[in-house]
Amino acid sequence: MVSHVVILTFVMLMAGVFGGLINFYLLNQNNKDTVALARCLVVGVGASFLVPVVLDLMGSDIVVLSQTDSAKMLIYTGICLIAAIGSRMVVTNALDRSLVASEYAKTQVEELKQELKQLQDALTPLLETETEQEAALVVSETELDTLDVTSTAVLKSLSSGRHIYRALSGLSAETELDESDLQKSLAVLVGKGFAGKVNSGWGARWYVTEHGRKLAETIV
């Protein structure tokens, strides 16, 4: 009887170790978890040693029969292996769900930051237009001289339209410039702080800043 208990203990130990190794090689596809192998082995062996308890609760006599029947011993070994492999649910659930939740939360935060940045950029021209400034912006003739004729025409178009945010196609039709030259002029205006650009759900839009609006008012 003692020898049979030793054999059963050896069977459960080997099945737990082998099942733990199977779980490790099947589930540890990333290398983020440095203790995955040890956890798989411990949980696999633990699940294997619970098999006799579960079989006894179920009223099975396979443990006793395996003492004289090698076929029953083989079946018992298979049950222990199945239990060890099935323990992967315990191994992976807590950690994997935490990792997935962490990555998802990180992605959501980054997306929210981008949306808030876009919203802030979109509201800036509205706030500048509707908010009274304490000191009037001073516009010098030198600033106007730094703009070429095309950029000046684009600035005038930006400030005189009924829309705050202007599309490239609308500006192109209004200024009679092709989109390539128009984009170059817009880049000059944005670089000098006379215009701004936002990316919205409708695509790229350009607007005139308060400084650019004051400058446009001086254009005859």
N, C-alpha and C positions, 0 to 999 in steps of 0.2 A: 504493500500500500504506500509505504514511504517512497519507494522508488517510482511509483506511478505519479505521486505528487511532484516529485522532482522533474519527471519527464514533462508533465503538464506545465510546470513553471517554465521549463526551458522552451517548450513550444510557444507559450504565450509571449515570452520575452523575445524570441526570434521573430514571431509574427508581428509583434509591436514594432520592433526595430525595422523590419523589412517594409511594413506598411508606412512607417514614418518616412523612410527613404523614398518610397514611391510618391508620397504626398509632397515631399520637398522638391523632387525633380519635376513633378507635374505642375506645381503651383508657384514655385519660386522663379518666375520668369524675369522679374526685375531683381536688381542687386541692392535695393535700398535697405532691406532687412538683414542685418548682420547675424542675428541669432535665430534665423528661420530654421536651420537644420536641427539645432538643439530643441527648439519648441516642437517641431514635428515629431522627433523621436520620443520626447517625454509624453506628449499627448497620445501618440500611437501606442506606446507601451501601456499607458494608463487605460486606454480603451480596451486593449487586449485582455488586461487582467480583470476587467469588469465582466467579461463574457461568462465566467462560471456563475456569477451572481444573477445575471439576466436569465441564464438557462434554468437556474434553480427556481427563480420566481415564475418562470413559464411552466414549471413542472417537467422539464426535460431530464432524461436520465442518460444523456449521451456521455457525460463525464464518467459515470460508473461503467458504462458499456465499453468505453474506449480502453479500459484496462485489459480487456480480453479480446477486443475486436479491433484489428488494425484499421479496418475501413472506417470505423467510428472515430478513431484517432485522427485519420486523415480529414474527415469531415470537421472535426473539432478544430483542427489546424486552420482549415479554410474559414471557419466562422471567426476565429481570432484575427485572421488576416483581413477579412471583410470589415470587422469592427475597427481595426487600426487604420485602414484606408478611409473608412467613413468618418474618422475623427477629423478629417480636413475641414469639415464644417466648423468645428470649434477653433481650429488653427487659423482659418482665414477670416471668419466673420468679423471679429472685433477689430483687428488691425486693418484689414483691407477696407472695411467700411469707414474707418477713421481716415485712412489715406485718401480714399475717394472723396469723402466729405471735405477734407482739407483742400484738396486740389480744386474741387468745385467752388468752394468758398473763395479761394484765391482768384480763380478766373472771374467769378462774379464781381469781386471787389475791383479788379482791373477794368472790367467792362463798365462798371459804375463810375469809376474815376474818369474814363474816357468820355462817357456821356455827360458827366458834370462839366468837364473841360469844354466840350462842344457847346453845351448850354451857356456856359459863362461867356464864351467867345461870341455866341449869337446875341446875347443880351447886351453886350458892351455898346454897340452903336445905338441901341434903343435908349439906354441910360444916358449916353452922351447927348443925344438929341433932345430928350425930354427934361434933362436936369440943368437948372440954371447954375452957371459957374460963378464963383466968387470974384474972379478976376478974368477980364476978357483976354482971349488969346491974342498975342501980338504977331502979326504976319508981316514979314519984310518983303520988299520987292526982290531981294536977292534970292529968296526961296522960289519965287515964280520964275526967275531967270534960269534956275537950274533945270527946269522942265523944258523939253522940246515941244514943238507944236502938237504932235500927236498925243503926248501925255497930257498936255493942257486940255485938249479937246475931250479926252477920256475923263479927266477930272471934272470938267464942266458937266459932262453927261451924267456922271455918277451923282453929282450934287443936285441936279435939276429934275431928275426923274421922280415920279410919284411913289416908286417903290424904294424902300431902304436897302433891301438886298437885291442886287442886280445879277441877272444871268448873263453868261458870255454871249449867247445868241442875241439877246435883247440889246446889249451894248453894241454888238457888231452891227446890227441893223440901224441903230440910232446914230452911230458915228461913221457909218459906211466904211469901216475898216475890216480887213479879213481877220479871222480869229488868231492867226499867228502873230501879226503885228499888235493886235489888241492885248494879247497875253503878255507881250514884252512891255507894253506901256503900263499895264496893271502891275507887273512885277516891279517896275520903277517906282510907281506910286506907293505900293506896299512897303518897299524898302525905305522910302523916305518918310513913312508914317502918315502919308496923306490918304491912304486907303487901307482897307483890311480885307481879309479873306476868311470865310467860314465854310466848313463842310457840313452840310445838313442832309436830311433825308432826301431832298430834291437834288442833291449834288453840290458842286462848288458855287458859292455866291460871293460877290464883292460888294463892299459898301464904302462910303466916304467917312473918314474920321472927322471929329470936330475941327481939328486943325486944317484938314483938307477942305472942309466946308468954308471956313473963314478965308482960306486962300482962294477958293473958287469964286467967292463973292467979289474979289478984287479984279477978276478977269473981265475985261470989257468985251 
